[in-house]
C-alpha cells in the first residue's frame, strides 16, 4: 500500500491529472504494479538514481517499466530516456512513453536527497574504501600501512574503520577481534558515486588536448611509469573492447611536467582529464603489474568511471570489467 501511495504522490507533482489504480501482477519482478490512465505499469521505487544505477533498469523484462525516485541525476535521466526507459521524480520531471499517456517534462529543478552525515562516505573515507574494495582483507591491516596506501592521515583510517562498524559494513568475526567487510555490493554502489562526485573533482589537475599526431597513437605516446590510464583508455587496455574518445590519466607529476615532457596542451574543453593519483601500490609487485599492463589504473577505478558515465558503450564495457576484476571481491 505504501508503494502505491508513493506512486500517487509522484504523479500529483505533474501539471495535469492522471488516474492511478491498484493492479497486482503476481509474477512481476518490480516493486509495484499499477494502472495509469488504463495502462499497466511496472515500477521500481528508489530514493536516488545515479548513473551507476542505470544498467539495472536497461534490460528489465517487465514492460512497460518505470523508474520512480525522489531524485534522478540529469545524466541518469538522459540515459534512461535515450534507452526508452520511463521515469518520474518528486520534482515533477518525467518521461512517460505509454500507450495512453505520453509526457516529457524537464524543469531542471531537482536536488540530491539529503544524506545524514557519515564518517565513511567522505573524501578520505572514499580513498580508504578504494583499497578495501580492491582487497577486503586490508580491513585488518596495520592502520599506518592502510593510511599510506590510501594517501590519507592515520586519524582518517581510524575514523573510517569505526564508521564502517557503526554503519554495519564491518563486523567482528573471530576472537582475535579481526573484522570482515560485509554488504560489499551496497558499499561499492555508494563508493562509485563518492569517487565520481567527491574524490575526482578534488584531485583534478585540469583538461588538456593532444598535440598533433598524438591522438591516433595515444597508448604509445604517453608511456611513463608515473602515468596511469583510467576511464575509456584504461578499459580499452583491459578489454580490447573500446575505442576511447575521452581520456583519463592519473599521475603524481606536476602540471608543468605534463605540459613540458608530454606536449599536452591545456584546454578547458580538451578530451584528456588529468588527476592527481590518490593511491599508492600495496607492494612493488602491484606497481610492476601495472607497468606490464601499459600503466593501467586499478580496474575498480576504471569500472567506476565507466559505469558512472551514462554512456551506453562504456556501460557495456564496464560489465566486462566488473565480471572479471570487481565481482570476485564482492
C-alpha positions as CSV (number, residue, x, y, z in Angstrom):
1,X,0.0,0.0,0.0
2,X,2.9,2.3,0.8
3,X,4.4,1.8,-2.7
4,X,1.1,2.7,-4.5
5,X,0.7,5.9,-2.3
6,X,4.3,6.8,-3.2
7,X,3.5,6.5,-6.9
8,X,0.4,8.6,-6.5
9,X,2.4,11.3,-4.7
10,X,4.9,11.4,-7.6
11,X,2.2,11.7,-10.2
12,X,0.5,14.5,-8.2
13,X,3.5,16.7,-9.0
14,X,2.7,16.7,-12.7
15,X,0.8,19.6,-14.1
16,X,-2.3,17.7,-15.0
17,X,-4.5,14.9,-13.6
18,X,-4.0,11.2,-14.3
19,X,-5.9,8.2,-13.0
20,X,-3.9,5.8,-10.8
21,X,-5.4,2.4,-9.9
22,X,-4.1,-0.5,-7.9
23,X,-3.3,-3.5,-10.1
24,X,-1.5,-6.7,-8.9
25,X,0.6,-8.9,-11.2
26,X,1.8,-11.9,-9.1
27,X,4.8,-12.7,-11.4
28,X,6.1,-9.1,-11.6
29,X,9.8,-8.5,-10.6
30,X,9.1,-4.8,-9.9
31,X,8.3,-3.2,-6.6
32,X,4.8,-2.2,-7.5
33,X,2.4,-2.6,-10.4
34,X,-0.5,-0.2,-11.2
35,X,-2.6,1.3,-13.9
36,X,-2.3,4.9,-15.1
37,X,-5.0,6.1,-17.5
38,X,-5.7,2.4,-18.2
39,X,-2.0,1.4,-19.0
40,X,-0.5,-1.3,-16.8
41,X,2.9,-0.1,-15.5
42,X,5.7,-2.0,-13.6
43,X,7.7,0.3,-11.4
44,X,10.7,0.3,-9.2
45,X,11.0,2.8,-6.3
46,X,14.3,4.5,-5.4
47,X,15.4,7.3,-3.2
48,X,18.1,8.3,-5.7
49,X,19.1,7.2,-9.2
50,X,22.6,7.9,-10.3
51,X,24.4,6.8,-13.5
52,X,25.8,3.7,-11.9
53,X,22.3,2.5,-11.1
54,X,21.0,2.9,-14.7
55,X,22.3,-0.5,-16.0
56,X,20.0,-2.2,-13.5
57,X,17.0,-0.8,-15.4
58,X,18.0,-1.2,-19.1
59,X,17.0,-4.8,-19.7
60,X,14.1,-5.3,-17.3
61,X,11.6,-7.9,-18.5
62,X,8.6,-6.1,-17.1
63,X,7.1,-3.9,-19.7
64,X,6.3,-1.0,-19.7
65,X,8.8,-0.3,-16.9
66,X,9.0,2.9,-14.8
67,X,11.8,4.2,-12.6
68,X,10.2,6.2,-9.8
69,X,12.5,8.2,-7.5
70,X,12.8,11.2,-5.3
71,X,15.8,12.3,-7.2
72,X,17.3,11.3,-10.6
73,X,20.5,12.9,-11.7
74,X,20.4,14.8,-15.1
75,X,22.9,12.3,-16.7
76,X,20.7,9.4,-15.5
77,X,17.6,10.9,-16.9
78,X,19.3,11.4,-20.2
79,X,20.5,7.8,-20.4
80,X,17.1,6.4,-19.3
81,X,15.3,8.5,-21.9
82,X,17.7,7.5,-24.7
83,X,17.1,3.9,-23.9
84,X,13.3,4.3,-23.8
85,X,13.0,3.7,-20.0
86,X,10.2,5.7,-18.4
87,X,10.9,7.7,-15.3
88,X,9.4,10.2,-12.9
89,X,10.8,12.1,-9.9
90,X,9.5,14.0,-6.9
91,X,10.1,17.4,-8.6
92,X,7.6,16.9,-11.4
93,X,10.2,15.8,-14.0
94,X,9.0,12.8,-16.1
95,X,9.5,10.8,-19.3
96,X,6.5,8.5,-20.0
97,X,6.0,6.8,-23.3
98,X,2.9,4.7,-22.7
99,X,0.0,3.8,-25.0
100,X,-2.4,6.3,-23.5
101,X,0.0,8.7,-21.7
102,X,3.0,10.4,-23.4
103,X,4.8,13.0,-21.3
104,X,8.2,14.6,-21.3
105,X,8.8,17.3,-18.6
106,X,12.2,18.7,-17.6
107,X,12.2,21.5,-15.2
108,X,15.9,21.4,-14.2
109,X,14.8,21.9,-10.6
110,X,15.9,18.6,-8.9
111,X,18.3,18.5,-6.0
112,X,20.0,15.4,-4.4
113,X,18.4,13.7,-1.5
114,X,19.8,15.0,1.8
115,X,22.2,12.5,3.3
116,X,22.8,12.1,7.0
117,X,26.4,12.7,8.0
118,X,28.6,9.7,7.6
119,X,32.2,9.0,8.9
120,X,32.7,6.6,6.0
121,X,31.4,8.4,2.9
122,X,33.8,11.3,2.9
123,X,36.7,12.1,0.5
124,X,39.3,10.5,2.8
125,X,36.9,7.6,3.6
126,X,36.4,7.0,-0.1
127,X,40.1,6.7,-0.7
128,X,40.3,4.1,2.1
129,X,37.3,2.3,0.7
130,X,39.0,2.2,-2.7
131,X,41.7,0.0,-1.1
132,X,39.2,-2.1,0.9
133,X,37.1,-2.9,-2.1
134,X,40.2,-3.9,-4.0
135,X,41.3,-6.2,-1.2
136,X,38.8,-6.7,1.6
137,X,41.5,-8.3,3.8
138,X,43.1,-4.9,4.3
139,X,40.4,-4.1,6.9
140,X,42.7,-6.0,9.3
141,X,45.9,-4.5,8.0
142,X,48.2,-2.2,10.1
143,X,46.5,1.2,10.1
144,X,49.7,3.0,9.3
145,X,50.0,0.9,6.1
146,X,46.4,1.5,5.2
147,X,46.9,5.2,5.6
148,X,50.0,5.2,3.5
149,X,48.5,3.4,0.5
150,X,45.3,5.4,0.7
151,X,47.1,8.8,0.9
152,X,45.2,9.9,4.0
153,X,46.0,10.6,7.6
154,X,46.2,7.9,10.3
155,X,43.2,9.6,12.0
156,X,41.1,9.2,8.9
157,X,41.7,5.5,8.8
158,X,40.7,5.1,12.5
159,X,37.6,7.2,11.9
160,X,36.6,5.3,8.8
161,X,37.1,1.8,10.3
162,X,34.9,2.8,13.3
163,X,32.4,4.3,10.9
164,X,32.2,1.0,8.9
165,X,31.4,-0.9,12.1
166,X,28.8,1.7,13.2
167,X,27.1,1.7,9.8
168,X,27.0,-2.1,9.5
169,X,29.7,-2.5,6.8
170,X,32.2,-4.3,9.1
171,X,31.7,-6.9,11.8
172,X,33.9,-8.8,14.2
173,X,34.2,-12.4,13.1
174,X,36.6,-14.2,15.5
175,X,38.0,-14.0,19.0
176,X,41.2,-12.2,17.7
177,X,39.0,-9.2,17.1
178,X,39.5,-9.4,13.4
179,X,36.9,-7.8,11.1
180,X,35.1,-8.7,8.0
181,X,33.8,-6.3,5.3
182,X,30.2,-7.1,4.7
183,X,27.4,-5.7,2.4
184,X,30.1,-5.1,-0.2
185,X,27.7,-4.6,-3.1
186,X,26.0,-1.8,-1.3
187,X,29.4,-0.4,-0.3
188,X,30.5,-0.5,-3.9
189,X,27.3,1.3,-5.1
190,X,27.8,4.1,-2.7
191,X,31.6,4.3,-3.4
192,X,31.0,4.7,-7.2
193,X,29.0,7.9,-6.6
194,X,31.5,9.1,-3.9
195,X,34.6,8.7,-6.2
196,X,33.0,10.5,-9.1
197,X,31.3,13.3,-7.1
198,X,33.8,14.0,-4.3
199,X,37.2,12.4,-4.9
200,X,37.9,13.0,-8.6
201,X,36.9,16.7,-8.5
202,X,39.2,17.2,-5.5
203,X,42.2,15.7,-7.3
204,X,41.6,17.2,-10.8
205,X,44.7,18.9,-12.3
206,X,42.9,20.0,-15.5
207,X,41.7,19.4,-19.0
208,X,44.2,19.0,-21.9
209,X,44.3,18.1,-25.5
210,X,46.8,16.1,-27.5
211,X,49.2,18.0,-29.8
212,X,49.2,17.0,-33.4
213,X,49.6,13.3,-34.3
214,X,49.4,12.0,-30.7
215,X,45.7,11.0,-30.7
216,X,45.9,8.1,-33.1
217,X,48.9,6.6,-31.1
218,X,47.7,7.5,-27.6
219,X,48.7,4.2,-25.9
220,X,52.3,4.6,-27.1
221,X,52.7,8.3,-26.8
222,X,52.3,8.7,-23.1
223,X,54.0,5.6,-21.7
224,X,55.7,6.6,-18.4
225,X,56.0,4.8,-15.1
226,X,54.2,7.7,-13.4
227,X,51.2,8.0,-15.7
228,X,48.2,5.6,-15.3
229,X,45.4,5.2,-17.8
230,X,41.9,5.3,-16.3
231,X,38.4,5.6,-17.8
232,X,38.0,4.8,-21.5
233,X,41.7,4.2,-22.4
234,X,42.1,2.0,-19.3
235,X,39.1,0.0,-20.3
236,X,40.5,-0.3,-23.9
237,X,43.7,-1.8,-22.5
238,X,41.9,-4.2,-20.1
239,X,39.3,-5.5,-22.6
240,X,40.4,-4.6,-26.1
241,X,36.7,-3.7,-26.5
242,X,36.6,0.1,-26.6
243,X,38.0,2.8,-28.8
244,X,38.5,5.7,-26.4
245,X,37.1,9.1,-27.2
246,X,37.7,10.7,-23.8
247,X,40.9,10.1,-21.9
248,X,41.7,9.9,-18.2
249,X,45.2,9.9,-16.7
250,X,46.3,9.6,-13.1
251,X,49.7,10.8,-12.1
252,X,52.0,12.2,-9.3
253,X,53.7,14.5,-11.8
254,X,53.1,18.3,-11.7
255,X,51.1,20.2,-14.3
256,X,54.3,21.8,-15.6
257,X,55.9,18.4,-16.1
258,X,52.9,17.2,-18.0
259,X,52.9,20.2,-20.4
260,X,56.7,20.2,-21.0
261,X,57.5,16.5,-21.2
262,X,54.4,15.1,-22.9
263,X,53.5,18.1,-25.1
264,X,49.9,18.2,-23.9
265,X,48.1,21.4,-24.4
266,X,45.9,22.9,-21.6
267,X,42.4,23.3,-22.9
268,X,39.2,23.8,-20.9
269,X,37.3,21.5,-23.3
270,X,40.1,19.1,-24.0
271,X,39.5,15.4,-24.4
272,X,42.1,14.5,-21.7
273,X,41.4,14.9,-18.0
274,X,44.3,14.5,-15.6
275,X,44.0,13.8,-11.9
276,X,46.5,13.5,-9.1
277,X,47.0,9.9,-8.2
278,X,45.3,9.3,-4.9
279,X,46.6,5.8,-4.0
280,X,49.9,4.0,-3.6
281,X,50.6,0.5,-4.6
282,X,50.4,-2.2,-1.8
283,X,53.7,-3.6,-2.9
284,X,56.4,-3.4,-5.6
285,X,54.7,-6.4,-7.3
286,X,51.5,-4.3,-7.8
287,X,53.5,-1.5,-9.3
288,X,55.3,-3.9,-11.7
289,X,51.9,-5.4,-12.7
290,X,50.7,-2.0,-13.8
291,X,53.9,-1.4,-15.8
292,X,53.4,-4.7,-17.6
293,X,49.8,-3.6,-18.5
294,X,50.8,-0.3,-20.1
295,X,50.4,1.6,-16.9
296,X,46.7,0.9,-16.3
297,X,44.9,2.4,-13.3
298,X,43.3,-0.3,-11.0
299,X,40.4,-2.0,-12.7
300,X,38.0,-1.0,-9.9
301,X,38.6,2.7,-10.7
302,X,38.3,2.2,-14.4
303,X,35.0,0.4,-13.8
304,X,33.7,3.2,-11.5
305,X,34.4,5.9,-14.2
306,X,32.8,3.9,-17.0
307,X,29.6,2.8,-15.1
308,X,29.0,6.4,-13.9
309,X,29.5,7.9,-17.4
310,X,25.9,7.1,-18.6
311,X,27.4,6.2,-22.0
312,X,25.9,3.1,-23.4
313,X,29.1,1.7,-24.9
314,X,31.0,2.5,-21.7
315,X,28.4,0.7,-19.6
316,X,28.7,-2.4,-21.8
317,X,32.4,-2.5,-21.4
318,X,32.1,-1.8,-17.6
319,X,30.1,-5.0,-17.3
320,X,33.0,-7.0,-18.7
321,X,35.4,-5.3,-16.3
322,X,33.0,-5.9,-13.4
323,X,32.7,-9.7,-14.1
324,X,36.4,-10.2,-14.4
325,X,38.0,-7.8,-11.9
326,X,35.5,-6.4,-9.5
327,X,32.9,-9.2,-8.7
328,X,35.5,-11.6,-7.3
329,X,36.0,-9.3,-4.3
330,X,32.3,-8.9,-3.5
